[in-house]
């Protein structure tokens, strides 16, 4: 069957049929090169012809093999997949030359598809995880609106809103149509067409943020903002944003567009502590949201972008500029006509008179402090009826601010406080600083300052209670106590003087003699009995007011002089009602009883009335009303006081600097008396005159008129200097105690 070896030559094995030998052996012609495809086709054709001839002489078997060869030759000639296929130099057909280019593109599509799948799976997992951190959707509900505390004055008008300051909810149909339209125009133009997420708005925000290189726009819809306000914190994280999207879609499926918009305008923050359009309308414009004008509505809509920075109570220009942008957006959205826009721009919104924070801010904050102490946690809407008189609150605030604006720089005074109360302790006005917007620190309630000579009435009362009288004589002469030598401001001494003269002219040596005579501890007991609550140091300098007190407590401690000796507790809340009108708290005015015997009340009022008639407060201006009081100036003129009273009201004024730096000779007999006079004239306007308890008509000659006051006087012109350090005995004492000079 196989051919043998002959003549030493290697023989390929062949089949027994001779005709197949040449057909199965590979020759060099059967190994094509890159440029031999045409020749290969010609050779293939000739071999096919030769095979056909061979087949004819070989019988049936030969024909079958020839047919097989023809098929093979045909595949080779047409570029098929056989081993003898010629490789074309171009990129056509199924040759290998085109695969690399198509392979890279195909792999890019493939891996992109794979990444999309895995990214989708990851995103779905992240959303599922964040959703699991939220309460079950079936249990979600719109949380209750934060409680609102409405603070009303004695006349029934609303003077402030506190707590979370969520105003009463107003139905969308009750609002002017341009009010909700303003929010849609400036915050979410496609609100009525999206499903809670606005892809176009989000894409625009991303583009702006990328091109500007900073986070300027968030792309949040009104629904997303509502979801954040209702359920989430204000933190900026991916986690919070995903939860916001989930909740937005839930809101869109559960509520109609108008319901969502109604919830939004009644919950969004408008600055200055106001949540909801009703609270904001009352806060800024003194009216209901139902009555807002177009320009006012545009201002409110503009505030939500940056409520703290744009609040018109301290940035009216910024709020008006933003409102103009809102009006332009409303006109562009065809919500208003060009004529309406033009009219609104010509009459921009302004704050209602007296609605700025400076008129009631400090008093409202104090009301909230007292409210929590009276009823505990606030978990529902409340109406607080107070003793505050809005008109007197405005007078006190304006008097302080006007005086400091006019003369504050001249006398080196930056701050002040005013408290006005009736003789039962009901606070009518409380101003804790020049500007509530600039500083919320309440200098009338929280700050503790040295009262100086304004503390001396407690020293004199203690002496009267031990048998002395206004006519008792004590020596106004140099005195030394363990090395301490207190002296009068004028460095002059009058010799023997009556106590009424010594108090009226604030003679320091006499006050110190009395304090040492009765004992500093007894003076402190008297002060605490009348209403001082601060800690007082039992030393000789207590007579000169070196222990610190607040304006509120000092004014309250003077009230027994005005009401006949009854101890009072300063208070501001009369009644508290819930939303249904039910009274849940009422101040019962518990009396602290008699803290001063009537004869001593009469004697003290005779003495302190002289202060206003011929003494350090003789520039007080309250025509027709008998009044008493005492000025006070602390060391280096750091604090200037005047506390005065009538049978109707007690008022106290403090001026100074927050850092306790010295003023420029601002004494108690100057600016404080001026402010006190303005406030008290307003408080007594139209009221019948009431005498001070136990006093009669002043008789000229009781005290030498025109005598030089020992209390520093402040006039419109600087006082001449005698070359000595312009300080009271308080300054001298502290210098000795602490080694100053």
ABEGO torsion letter per residue (X at the ends): XBBBBBGGBBBBBBBABAAAAAAABBBAAABBBAAAAAAAAAAAAAAAAAAAAAAAAAEAAAAAAAAAAAAAAAAAAAGBABAABBBBABABEABAAAAAAAAAAAAAAAAAAAAAAAAAAAAAAAAAAAAAABBBAAABBBBBBBBBBBBBBAAGBBABBBEAGBBBBBBAAABBAAAAAAAAAAABAAAAABAGBBAAAAAAAAAAAAAAGBBABAGBBAAAAAAAAAABBABBBAAAAAAAAAAAAAAAAABBAAAAAAAAAAABBAEGGBBEAAAAAAAAAGBBAAABBAAAAAAAAAAAABAAAABAAABAAAAAAAAAAAAAAAAAAGABBAAAAAAAAABBBBBBBGABAAAAAAAAAAAAAAAAAAAEBBABBBBBBBABBAAAAAAAAAAAAAAAAAAAAAAGBABBBBBBBBAAGBBABBBAEABAAABABBAAAABBBBAEAAAAAAAAAAAAAAGBBAABBBBBBBBBBGGBBBBBAAGBBAEBBBAAAAAAAGBAAAAAAAAAAAEAAAAAAAAAAAGBABBBBBBAAAAAGABBBBAAAAAAAAAAAAAGGBBBBBBABABBBBAAGBBABBBAGBBAEBABBAAAAAAAAAAAAAAAAABAAAABBBBGBBBBEBBBBBBGGABBBBBBBBAABBBBBBBEBAAGBBBBGBBAABAAAAAAAAAAAAAABGBBBBBBBGBBBBBBGABBBGBBBABBBBBABBBBBAGBBBBBAAAAAAAAAAGBX
